[in-house]
Amino acid sequence: MQKIPFSRPAILDNNLQYVAKSFANGWTAGNGPFTKTSELLLEEQLGGRCNVLLTTSCTHALEMSAILLNLLPGDEIIVPSYTFVSSALAFYMHGAKIVFADIRPNTLNIDESKIEVLITKNTRAIVVVHYAGVACEMKSIMHIADQYQLYVIEDNAHGLYGQYQDRKLGTIGHMATQSFHETKNISCGEGGALILTKPDLYERAEIIREKGTNRSRFFRDEIDKYTWVDKGSSYVLSDILAAILYHQLNSSEKIQKKRKTIWETYNKELNNWCSDNKVTQPYVPKHCDQTYHMYYLLFPDLIARTKFISYLSDNGISASFHYQPLHTSDFGKQFSTDEIDICPITTNICDRIVRLPLYYNMSEKKLLFVIKMITAFNFK
Ligand SMILES: Cc1ncc(COP(=O)(O)O)c(C=O)c1O
C-alpha cells in the first residue's frame, strides 16, 4: 500500500488546458498575459491596497526585498530563528548581518516582546513569518518599526488569505513575499510573489525583477528600447507557470474550504487524546483568521516525538518535523553564540513539533485512518 503523503500539491481539473492556453497566447516567457491577470487577481484577493509582482520563488521575492532595502555593510536584519533558511539567506546574500529573534511558545511566531532589545543603530528591517498561516502580533511589530523607522517584511509563505484583525496578511508590512512552491496551499510547482504596500517601491522592483533593465516599460511601449539601469536578476515567472497559478488562484475558495475541513476534523477528533497525553494542539488567537496551511502537534519531548513519527511511518503515514533552528545551524551559528542559547523556545519547539498529512486531495477515508492510528499510539 502506498504511504499517505504528508503533502501534495492541489491537483485540479483542467490544469493542462491552462498550459495549452499559454502556448496558444504565443507568450510563454515571463511577464506575459497570465502573469498580468494573476497579479491583478491576487491584488484583488488581497483587498486591492498593494502591488503584486510574480516571481520565480518566495526566496527570490525575499532577495528582491533585500535589494530594495539598499543594504550597506554592517546593516542588520532581525529574523526569527524558527523559519525556512530563505527568510535569513536572502538578506545575508545582499550583505546583511542576521540577528536572530526567538518565538512565542503558543503561535510559534516571532515574539514581539523580544524584538526591541535586538535593535541597534544598524538595524534596517524586521522579517516576520506568519507561521502556519497564523498572524504575528502585527500591531506591536508595526509600532516598533515606526518608532525606529524600520522596514517590515512579511514572509507570507504560509499566510496567503490569512487575516490579522481586519487586515489581510501580506498587506500589513511594507513588503511581503508569497511562495507558490508545491507544498503551499496555492501552487504552480515553483513560484512566488513580491507584494508592495508602498507604491514608490514598485518601479524599481519591476527593474530588479527584469535583470536590472527597464524592459517592462519597453513592453508597455513607454520607451523605444530598454537598457541596464540598476541591480537585479532573472526573477520573472514563466507565463506557463503563471497560467497554472491563475487556475489555482481562481480555485482558492474551493481549496481553502477543503483544507479547513481537514484541519477542523483533526482539531476536533484529536482534542481528547491530546489533553489525555499532554500533547498541545495549535493555538489560533481570536483576532486571527488562519489559512489552514498546516496541522501540527507539540509533543512533550523529543523521545515521544521521534517514536510517534516512526510509529506513523510503520503504519503507512508520513508525518514530519519542521524547521531546524537557524541560530544553531552550521551557517547560521556565525550570528549566534555558543555560551547561551539565544533562542531557547525555538530549540525546544523544533524538538517537539510534528506536522500531520494535510492536502487538498486527501480523502475522508485517509483522514479518518490517520486519526484512528494517532489515537491508538502508545506512549510507553
Ligand atoms: C517561511 C518560508 N519562507 C520562504 C520559503 C521559501 O519558499 P520558495 O521555495 O518559494 O522559495 C519557505 C518554503 O517552504 C517558507 O516556509
The ligand as a Gaussian input file, in Angstrom:
#p B3LYP/6-31G(d) Opt

LIG

0 1
 C        8.502000      30.641000       5.680000
 C        9.081000      30.305000       4.339000
 N        9.720000      31.265000       3.643000
 C       10.257000      31.023000       2.435000
 C       10.174000      29.785000       1.852000
 C       10.817000      29.558000       0.506000
 O        9.829000      29.447000      -0.496000
 P       10.266000      29.124000      -2.005000
 O       10.509000      27.657000      -2.075000
 O        9.065000      29.552000      -2.812000
 O       11.451000      29.934000      -2.303000
 C        9.531000      28.749000       2.534000
 C        9.452000      27.408000       1.940000
 O        8.909000      26.478000       2.408000
 C        8.981000      29.010000       3.809000
 O        8.361000      28.052000       4.527000

